[in-house]
Amino acid sequence: MAWPKKIYVPLGDWDDPEVRAPEIDQSDTLEAKEREAERKRLALERSAARAKRTCRYKIKSAGVASLLTLTYRDNVKDFDKVRADWASMLRKLRRALPGFRAVFAFERQDRGAWHVHAAIDKLPTHLDTVDGRVRSWDYLRRLWQSVVGKDNGNIDVDGHRRTRHGVPGKYHRSGESLAKLAGYVSKYLTKDHADGIEGRNRWGSTQGIEVAKPVTYDMPQMPLHELVALAFAVPDGHRIAAHKVGRWGKFWMLSTEPGNEAVEAPES
């Protein structure tokens, strides 16, 4: 991201009492209560945005490019039960798939039931189990049903289907775009955030997924289009996931990711 740097310089000596405006006690006034309500609302929005951003960064840093969704047939509204079921499922997944990694979020449906979305590493097509060689998503379905009860749960694994990529006749595998997957999963963090469970995280990740710290550069003052040409380029083997100019042209953002070029759509 590139944006103008603003520096605020005080016009007087802040240590001089005559420079400061006199403080007036406004406690218990309507204006003070409105300011407190606004402060809480803004704090909630910042918390949601921070969680969403961290989740998105973890998905992109880990390179987990498939989406696993776990649902219930029953109308399960108990958040603690869903978290406990997912913890049990994670233990089973680690035994079945050593090194299993996930960034996950919990979504509450309109009917009040919870389900789980998890960004995971791309699954092998088949797994060797004690019951023989089975399709990986069929095996994960059995694991989930062993936790929540037979015929009570279902899973969906995205990343092996071909989807149209916005260009006529061109397709990408849906699991290829980390940026889109990260945005898809992380959006559930802020959905109905104000009605969330206070003090309870709506998302999490397995251990060992680290996020690189951002690097900031100060550039000399120049028009935005010159800065774009100077500072940004799409690396070889990467594609543009997203780019935009902010409102009033105040900033420009470019997001790239590793990926193949679009391939021709299969003939029907």
N, C-alpha and C positions, 0 to 999 in steps of 0.2 A: 504494500500500500504506500502511496505517496500523498502527502498533504502539506500545506504551508505550516511552518512553525511559528507560533505566536509567543511573544515574550511580553510579560506585563511588568512594567517598571513603576514602583510607587512614586508619587509626585511630592511626597513630604516625608518627614522623619516619623516613622510609625511609633517610635518610643516617646515622641512628644505628645503629652496628653491633650494639647489644644488641637491636634490634628484629628483626633478621633471624635466620632459622633457620640453624643451622650446616650447611654443605655437607658431604656425605659422598660420597667417591669410590665410585661403583657401576659403574665401567667393567668390561666383560667379565663382568658378572653376568647371570644369566638374566633378571632383571627389566629390566635396561638393554636387553638385546637385544629383549625383548618391546615395550618402549616405542619403540624405534627402528623395529621392524616396524609398529607402530600408527601412528607418525608418517608413515611412507612411505605407508601405506594411506590415511590422511586427506588427505595431500598429493595423491595420485592422484585421490581423489574431488573435492577442491576444484578441481583442474585440469580435470577432466571437466565439472564444473558450470559453471565459468567459460567454457569453450569453448562449451558448449551455450547458455548465456545470451547470449554475444556473437553467436553465429550467429542465434539467434532475434531479437535486437534488429536485426540487419542486415536480415533478411528483412522485418520490419515497417517499418523506416525507409525501405527502398527501395520498398516496396509491390509486390514481385514476387509475383504471385498465381497462378502456374501451376507445376506440377511436371513436370519433365522427368526421365525415368529412362532410362539407357543400360545395356544388358546385352550380354553375350557368349553365344554358343552354346557356345564352347569353355570348358573349366574353367580360366579364367585366374587363377592364384594369385600371379602376380608383381605386387606392389604398384607397383614402379617402372614397369612396362609400362603399368598402368592410368593412372597419373598422366601419363605421356608421351602416351598416347592421348587423354586428356581435354584436355591442353594443346594438342594438334594440333587437336582438335575445336573448342576455344575460338577458335583463330585463324581457322578456317573460318567459325564463327558470326559473328565480328566483321566479316568481309568481307561475308557474306550479309545481316547485320542490323546496320547501323551503330548504335553506342550500345548493343549487347547487354550486358545485365547478368545476373549470376547469383551466387547463394550456394549452394555445393555441398558435398556430403559423400560419403565413400566407405564403402560397406557391404560386409562380407564375409558371404557366404551360408553356410548350414550345410555345404555341400559344399566350402567353402574358396574359391570363386570370388568375385571382386570385381565390383561394379558401382557406378554413379554415380547419385546423386540430386541434382538442381539445381532450386532455386526461381528462376524466370525471369519476365520480363515476359510478359504475355499475348501470344501470337503472333497475327498477322493470319491470317485464314482461308486466304489464298492469297499466294504470293510470285511476283514477276516475275523469271524467270531467263533465262539464255541459251537454255534449252530451252523457253521459253514460260512460261505461267502454270500453276503447280502448287500443290497443297495444301501448306501449310507443314510439317505433320508428316511428309508423304511426303518432302519435300525434306530435312528434318533426318535422316530415316532414311538417305537416300542419302549424306549427308555423313558420318554415323557409319560406314556400311559402306565408304566410301572410305578411312577410317582403319584399320578393323579387318579389312577383307576382306569381299567379297560373301558374303551368306548367313551371316556369322559374328556379326553384331550386329543388335540391334533397339532401338527406342526406344518410349517411351510418353509422351504428353503429356496431362496431366490439366488440367482447367479449363474444358473445353467440354462436359462431361457433366453431366446433372442428377442430383442425388443427394438422397435423402430426408434431411430436416433435423431429425428427431426429433419432428416434429409430423404427425399423420395428415393426409394430403392437402396438405401443404405441402412445397415443394422450394426448395433454393438451388442455384445453380451451384457446383460443388465448388471452383472457383478463387476464390470470393469471400472466403472467410475467411482473412485473413492470419494470424491467431492459430493456427488449426488447421494451416495449411500450415507455419508456423514450427515448431510443436511436432512435426509429423510428420517434417520434415527433420532438425531438431536432435537428435531422439532417437537417431539413428544415431551421434552423436558419443560417447555413453556406452555404447552397446551393445558388450559384450565389451571395454570400455575397458582392463581390466587385462591383456588379451591383445593389446593394440595394439602397434604398432611403435614402440619407444622413439625419441624424438627426431623422429618424423615426424608431421606434421599430418594428421589424418583429414578436414579440411574446409578451405575457403578461400572467397574471393570475388573477383570482378572489381574493378578499381580504381574509385574514385569513389563508393563506397557508405559514407557517413558515418553515425554513430550519434549522436544528440543526447545530451548529458549529462543525467543526472537532476537534478531540482530538489527540494530538501528544505525542508520548512517545520516549524517548531516550533510546536505548538498548545498552548493551556492544558490542564491536566488535566481530563478529562471522561469520562463513560461512553462506551464504544465506539459504541453506537447513536446517541448525539448527535453524535459526530464524523462518522459516516457521513452523517447527514442534513445536516450543515453543510458538509462538504468535498467531497462527491462528487455528481456529476450526470451523466447520459448526454447528451452534446451532440446537438443536432439533426442528423439525417442519420446518426447512429451507431447501432450495436446493441451489446449486451453480448456479448462473446466468452467471458468466463469470470468467475466471482466465487466467493469462498469465504471462510468464517471458519476461521482456523487452529485447531489443536488447543487445547483449553481456552479458546478465545475470546481468544487472545493477540493476534491481528491479523486484519485484514480486507483482502481484495484484490479490486479491480475492474479488469477489462480491457475496454475498448471499442475498436471499430474502425469505420471508415467502411463503410457497406453498405446495401443495399436491404432492405426488408421481405420476408418470405417471400412467395412467389407461389403461386397455386393450382396444384396438380399437374395436368398434362395428362390429359384423359380418355382412358381406355384403350378 
